Amino acid sequence: MGTNADQMEREGEDDDDIVCLESFFIDDNYQLTTFTFGSQVLQLLCLQSASTDFDLTGQLVWPGAMLLNDYLSKNAEILQGCSILELGSGVGITGILCSRFCRQVVLTDHNEEVLKILNKNIELHAASDNPEYCAGLAAEKLEWGNSEQISQILQKYSGGFDLILGADICFQQSSITALFDTVEKLLRVRKEGKCKFILAYVSRAKTMDSLVISEATKHKMQIIELAGTRSCVGNLEGVIYEVSL
Ligand SMILES: C[S@@+](CC[C@H](N)C(=O)[O-])C[C@H]1O[C@@H](n2cnc3c(N)ncnc32)[C@H](O)[C@@H]1O
């Protein structure tokens, strides 16, 4: 029988193994990819397909981002001069498109690996020839439901935001309450319902379809489907919701 010290040593070895394995499996073979939304052409680094079991969904561009970017490029007047915070930004395709119209864009994510590629894409745009394309673009770490991180962001951007955006961020049932708690805190900064949450939702499971509606209702939010936005994205059905207090 081993001693406690033996066991602790073995556990330490196991931890080291896990750390090595994680970095071994992370795919960072990003490719510069061109996306076109109406008259807007964006070049971003992203993966072309997911290849790991880790929480790295944000390394790819998801169908929800295509839906939201298409909607925003056709309705760019709603972005003009606004300040925006995006939740679960991934590689940043939505926030970076918005930076072409907005005054300030804060892109957020909780995953360190995703934040690295998000920052690289922000740098890529800051280095672009046209300085108007990098107006007030920043990345911040934000895990939904993390009150400390939310407070830090609200201290740094004290006026709050005109719009909160989210593309394809409702895919894991366990995170939906925290997501809506976070949205509520961000919406409350602006009085009289002046801030809205625009959510590009892609339907993959009926339970999630109803969970999103019921969670918004539980938070006493109004959730409306934006007319004409229900459409096919990839082989899935997507829709854009406007959520407000
Ligand atoms: C499916 S990806 C969508 C990425 C991007 N919005 C798009 O549509 O291409 C979901 C994103 O949400 C982030 N995310 C997932 N759970 C989160 C959480 N609890 N807090 C903050 N971000 C989260 C992931 O890291 C990932 O970047």
Ligand as a Chemical Component Dictionary entry (heavy atoms), coordinates in Angstrom:
data_LIG
# 
_chem_comp.id                   LIG 
_chem_comp.type                 NON-POLYMER 
_chem_comp.pdbx_formal_charge   0 
_chem_comp.three_letter_code    LIG 
# 
loop_
_chem_comp_atom.comp_id 
_chem_comp_atom.atom_id 
_chem_comp_atom.alt_atom_id 
_chem_comp_atom.type_symbol 
_chem_comp_atom.charge 
_chem_comp_atom.model_Cartn_x 
_chem_comp_atom.model_Cartn_y 
_chem_comp_atom.model_Cartn_z 
_chem_comp_atom.pdbx_ordinal 
LIG C1  C1  C 0  -20.220 28.363 -30.707 1  
LIG S1  S1  S 1  -18.995 29.542 -30.342 2  
LIG C2  C2  C 0  -19.572 30.980 -31.216 3  
LIG C3  C3  C 0  -18.457 31.929 -31.516 4  
LIG C4  C4  C 0  -18.859 33.133 -32.359 5  
LIG N1  N1  N 0  -19.817 33.968 -31.674 6  
LIG C5  C5  C 0  -19.406 32.681 -33.688 7  
LIG O1  O1  O 0  -20.654 32.657 -33.845 8  
LIG O2  O2  O -1 -18.609 32.345 -34.552 9  
LIG C6  C6  C 0  -19.403 29.973 -28.631 10 
LIG C7  C7  C 0  -18.449 30.978 -28.001 11 
LIG O3  O3  O 0  -18.899 31.259 -26.682 12 
LIG C8  C8  C 0  -17.809 31.128 -25.777 13 
LIG N2  N2  N 0  -18.380 30.662 -24.498 14 
LIG C9  C9  C 0  -18.938 29.453 -24.245 15 
LIG N3  N3  N 0  -19.331 29.364 -22.970 16 
LIG C10 C10 C 0  -19.016 30.560 -22.393 17 
LIG C11 C11 C 0  -19.166 31.088 -21.075 18 
LIG N4  N4  N 0  -19.714 30.344 -20.097 19 
LIG N5  N5  N 0  -18.744 32.339 -20.836 20 
LIG C12 C12 C 0  -18.186 33.092 -21.834 21 
LIG N6  N6  N 0  -17.994 32.649 -23.104 22 
LIG C13 C13 C 0  -18.408 31.393 -23.375 23 
LIG C14 C14 C 0  -16.887 30.108 -26.406 24 
LIG O4  O4  O 0  -15.539 30.225 -25.942 25 
LIG C15 C15 C 0  -17.025 30.452 -27.881 26 
LIG O5  O5  O 0  -16.129 31.440 -28.288 27 
# 
loop_
_chem_comp_bond.comp_id 
_chem_comp_bond.atom_id_1 
_chem_comp_bond.atom_id_2 
_chem_comp_bond.value_order 
_chem_comp_bond.pdbx_ordinal 
LIG C1  S1  SING 1  
LIG S1  C2  SING 2  
LIG S1  C6  SING 3  
LIG C2  C3  SING 4  
LIG C3  C4  SING 5  
LIG C4  N1  SING 6  
LIG C4  C5  SING 7  
LIG C5  O1  DOUB 8  
LIG C5  O2  SING 9  
LIG C6  C7  SING 10 
LIG C7  O3  SING 11 
LIG C7  C15 SING 12 
LIG O3  C8  SING 13 
LIG C8  N2  SING 14 
LIG C8  C14 SING 15 
LIG N2  C9  SING 16 
LIG N2  C13 SING 17 
LIG C9  N3  DOUB 18 
LIG N3  C10 SING 19 
LIG C10 C11 SING 20 
LIG C10 C13 DOUB 21 
LIG C11 N4  SING 22 
LIG C11 N5  DOUB 23 
LIG N5  C12 SING 24 
LIG C12 N6  DOUB 25 
LIG N6  C13 SING 26 
LIG C14 O4  SING 27 
LIG C14 C15 SING 28 
LIG C15 O5  SING 29 
# 
